[in-house]
């Protein structure tokens, strides 16, 4: 098998009509690649594909550059004056503390009602014994 023996290849019988069938199939593939006959999709010229690929690469590079080096407003300082920033932070923490205290008061009320209900339930259960 290392060397091709042409004499043996010539002895292999060729089926009738093979050349015509191959030729027809090649023509069909060619027409499909060109978009003829409504079966295939029209082929884009290689230049359009190249330009689209270059444009996509440029868009990706620009997007990555903007993401990496662009200014993100969330990361900027909100206040230039440190005293004003301190007052605003204290105001926000006081608001948080007030709301937390209100929640704790409500939780204490619920716990008191729950303890009273448990006590009543235990008294009733002990009375049934």
N, C-alpha and C positions, 0 to 999 in steps of 0.2 A: 504494500500500500504506500510505501515511501515514494515510489516513482509511478507516474500516471502512464498506463499502457493504452495508447490511443487505438491500437489495433483491436483490443478487446472491447473498448467502448463502441467502436464501429460495428461490432457484431451484435450489439444489443438492439433488438427490434424496436422501432419507434411506432407508437400507436397511430392509427389513421386519424387525421384531422387535428392532431395535437398542435401543429403550428397555427392553424386557423383559430383554435380555441384560445391559445395563449395570446395571439395577436388581439383577439376580441376583448379578452380580459384586461390586457394592458391599456387598450383604448378606453375601456370603461373606467378604469382607475384614473386615467389621465383626465377624462371628462369630469369625474367627481372632484378631482383636486382643483379643477378650474371653475367649478360651480355650475357647470352646464347641466341641463336636463332637470333642474330643480331638486335634485336629490341631495347633493352635498352643500356645504356652506361655501360662500364665495371666499376665495383665498385673499388674504391681505398682502399687499406688496411688502417685500422685506424692508423697505425704507420706513414704512409706517410702523412696523413692529420695532425697528431700531429706535425711532424717535420716541415711541411710547415707553420703551424700556429706559431710555435716557431720562425722560421726564419723570418716570416713577422713581428712579434713583435719586434725582435731584430733590424731589418732594420728600423722600425719606430722610435724606441728609439734612435738609432744611428743618424738618420736623424734629429730628433728634437734636440739632443745634439749638433750636428754640427751647426745647424742653430742658436741655442741659444748661444753657447760658442765659435764657430769658429770665426776666424779673417775675417772680411769683409774688403777687400782692399779699398773700397769706404769710409770707416769711418776712415782710417788712415791719419795722417798728411802727407801732400805732401812734405813739406819742413821742414828740421830740423833747418835751420837758419832763424830767424825772419826777418832779413833785406832783405834776398833774397825773402822771401814770400811777404814782403811789396812791393818790386820792381815789382814782377810779378803781384800782385793785381793792382798796379797803371798802369802797361802796359795794362792789360785787360780792366780796366776802361777807359783808354785813347782811346783804340781801339773802345770800345762801344760808347764813346762820338763822335769820328770822324764819325762813321757810322750813328749815330743819326743826326749829323749836316748835313751830305750829304742828308739824307732823308728829313730833314726840308727845305733845299734849294730847293729840287725838289718840295716839297709841296708848297712852296712860289711861284715858277714858275707856277705851275698848278693853284693856286689861282689867280695869275695875269692874266693868259690867260682866266680863267673862268669869272673874273670881266670884262675883255675887251669884251668877248662874250656876257655877260649880258647887258653891256652898248650898244653894237651894236644892239642887239635884241630889247631892249627897245626903241632905237631911231627909228628903222624900224617900230615898232608897233605904236609909236606916229605919225610917218609920214603917216601911213595908216588911221588914224582917221580923 
